[in-house]
Amino acid sequence: MTDGIEIRPATPADLDQVVDLLAAQLAEHDIPIARADLAFAAEGILRVPERGFVLLAVAREGAVAAACVSYSWTVERGGKVAWLDELYVVPARREHGIGNELLGRVIAAAAEDGCRTVELEVETSHARAEHLYRRHGFTDMPRRRWTRPLP
């Protein structure tokens, strides 16, 4: 526990808190998504553990941070991979070790679930996040991620 914060797995009962945190994260990065779509995706992970997991950092005032992880199966990594889709700490709680603790718990939970790697992406302008991930043993890859929306 960090600074009176409990880090625990989120459950379907936590959906509203999870969506609030993820919506704030995506808004900070100017990533548009309808709240209904975000809720659908989050609920899909919360209700089907084989898809991944969400960890919440909860203080007296409620949830103050979340980490959302999705699973995939890849040939390149030789099996199950954890994709750290989002890691978000509310601005008022940053720089107090919550993100560090949350990331450590993500790594431990992914290893316990049989993942071969934890992978993620970082915006090139987000040096603070890069520093956190490097401290936890992540290395950058000489690749760029591409995407194509489907109808």
Disulfide bonds with the S-S distance in Angstrom:
none
